Amino acid sequence: MAGLIRVTPEQLASVSGQLNGGASSIESTLSQLAGQVAPLGSDWAGVGQARFQAAWQQWQTSSKQLHQALLEISQLTGRASAAYASNDQQVGSSFGA
């Protein structure tokens, strides 16, 4: 049977929480890395430093995009969980008490 949904609201809520936790972990790691890399700016000069800074900025931008994408997927998965639970409740109610 095509199009059969085989997921529960609880499973979606769990995945949403895991994604949110992963996003928080990434954010924490990015902050730690930024703290470790920041001192290089004052101690390093020249072409190598400029190229490193450009690569670092690109990496930070991409990492922040990953973090944001995980947050958005977490939110969407959470909304799907709530919608599935609501729809299931409505279907159950349509059969009466």
C-alpha angles and dihedrals in degrees: 000000000000122000096023112158112222104179133095127221087244092056091050091048090050093051090047090055092047092051091048090050090049091051090051091049091051091049091052092048092049090052092050092048092049089053091052095046098043095079090059090070094067097039101046130064137173140047094317091055092048092051092045090052091051091050091045092052091050090049092049091050092050092046092051089050089053090050092049092047091053091050091050093048089048091052093047092048089050091051091049089052092053092046092049091049092048093048091048090051091050092050090049091049092051089066091058131234 
